Amino acid sequence: MGYGELMIRSYDAQTDRPQVEDLERRCAVAPSKRALLFTDTMGDPICRIRNSPLYNMLVAELDNELVGVIQGSIKLVTIRKLFKDLTKVGYILGLRVTPIHRRKGIGLRLAQKLEEWFIANDVCYAYMATEKDNEASVKLFINKLSYVKFRTPAILVNPVNKPMYHMSSKIDIVKLKIEEAESTYRKFMASTDLFPNDINNILRNKLSLGTWVAYQRGETWCDFGSGNGGVPNNWAMVSVWNSGELFKLKLEKAPLTCLICTKISRFIDSFFSCFKVPSIPDFLSPFGFYFIYGVHLEGPLSGQLVRTLCQFVHNMATMSKDCKIVVTEVGGSDSLRVHIPHWKTLSCPEDLWCIKALKNEDNNLLYECIKSSPTTNTRALFVDPREV
């Protein structure tokens, strides 16, 4: 294939939407022994980046056929080891190339064009996330585009089932006002890697269901904005994002054991509900999910408070018609993971995040930072719900 045949341009919602949706369906391919999660964007292919401060989708056309897409977003964040102040970063996601046109350099061209868009908008670093066993993605970004391994966070998934968790009477859970949530995040998480400068926009977004804190009953929580702000000795905080309002997921090509378990679970749920046996959600029909973000804890006894908050969110999710899972993502060696309820069979213990300096003067700084910081992956990480 000659590159002269390939045209890469920005996405046009009026003319490209049907082709992009069709491309997404055709790219929904997985090895025969693995289940596949199909994403239904509900008629809005750029729904995953639409809430970002600045975003773009590029499409690749070959002989008047749309054969590839890629998405990117830009924001200001904290990267503690690289800058004392904020830095502008670009996030890459949604790279798709139709199966019959793979291995022709289309994915490479799309990624390069998106990097050019980042550079034109004064972005210092680009980063992306992929499964560590996604050989094609790893080869493209690390071997061809010179990205380097940055973090390996864990994606923790907990199915939403009944009965609901019993909430301890010894723990108070309070929903914060948006202004108070923002000031708390800026006070306690502003130095966390990839903490977004526009946290206020995230918290005010209609998809953000709220921010809650938990602490031992008998202690008090004071609003920082009042001038007399203070926190208990042990406390924890989480926020919740309703990703199901943006897109739905559906399990396809599921293993036979999964199908059998789902059918049996439906039978038990229908005829033996009085026994209160936890059921497996119906993953074979389109479903939504809640994403827990901004998880923070303080104090030696705060682990149980994180668990209680996660159980509280699970109970919230049971009241949503199509929310079947609760998801969160934490740093790879983050001690938080032991306190967050999840099923190992549904979770990913090691996602792969890679980063690249887009300005020559930042390249050596990035390399030295990663080389000299073996504890990079143990630090807390802020996962932006707009990029899930």
Number of C-alpha atoms within 10 A of each C-alpha: 10 7 11 7 10 17 16 18 13 15 20 11 13 7 9 14 16 13 14 23 18 12 19 22 14 14 16 15 16 12 8 10 10 12 16 18 19 18 18 18 18 12 14 16 24 21 16 22 22 16 17 20 12 13 19 19 22 20 22 23 16 17 9 10 10 20 23 28 27 23 24 28 24 22 19 18 23 23 21 16 15 16 11 10 11 18 20 19 26 28 21 21 21 17 19 23 25 19 14 10 14 14 11 13 14 25 25 16 17 25 22 13 16 25 20 14 17 25 17 9 14 16 21 19 22 23 20 19 21 17 14 14 11 10 10 11 16 21 13 16 22 15 11 10 14 14 20 19 19 18 22 23 24 20 20 23 22 22 24 26 21 17 14 17 14 10 14 10 8 9 18 20 19 13 15 17 13 16 14 18 24 19 17 19 19 17 11 12 20 20 21 18 20 22 24 24 17 14 19 16 16 20 21 14 14 12 19 21 14 18 23 20 22 25 28 19 12 9 13 12 15 13 17 16 11 9 8 8 12 12 15 16 14 18 26 24 27 21 23 24 26 20 22 21 17 20 20 20 20 16 17 17 18 16 13 11 9 16 15 11 14 18 15 14 18 16 13 18 19 10 9 12 14 9 10 12 14 16 20 20 20 20 20 16 12 19 21 23 26 27 24 24 21 22 26 20 21 18 11 10 15 22 21 20 24 28 19 25 26 26 20 17 21 25 19 14 23 18 11 14 9 19 25 24 23 26 24 25 29 27 25 23 19 16 14 19 21 12 15 23 20 20 12 12 10 13 17 16 18 20 20 19 18 19 22 24 21 19 13 9 10 14 15 11 15 18 13 12 14 18 10 9 10 9 9 20 18 16 15 23 24 22 22 19 24 20 16 14
